[in-house]
Amino acid sequence: MGSRQYYCFLSVIAVELLQLTYLHRTQPTADAIVILNPLEIRILKAKSPKLPKTFTVSWAVQAIARLGGYLEHRHKTPIGIQVLWRGWLKLHDLCEGWQLAKET
């Protein structure tokens, strides 16, 4: 992958994370399907210690942040972009693993 393609790929992820953080601030009670596909939601459900009644944008952001190493006992600390980046990458790795396991 050339450097131009690499930066284009990173730009796509950055835009997705910006959309995620914007919706978390402006529409936290919106349905999580707005920002995630059904497989991503399914994996986050499997990785979550306790499940809410409704799966909202706020829940999704917190679940992704936990994948990235966010410490839940520090609720006063806002979720940062670096922890979301790490969680987003881990979520996509888990999705890829799920799809590969399903094919075999």
Secondary structure by P-SEA (a helix, b strand, c coil): ccaaaaaaaaaaaaaaaaaaaaaaaccccccccccccaaaaaaaaaacccccccccaaaaaaaaaaaaccccccccccccaaaaaaaaaaaaaaaaaaaaaaac
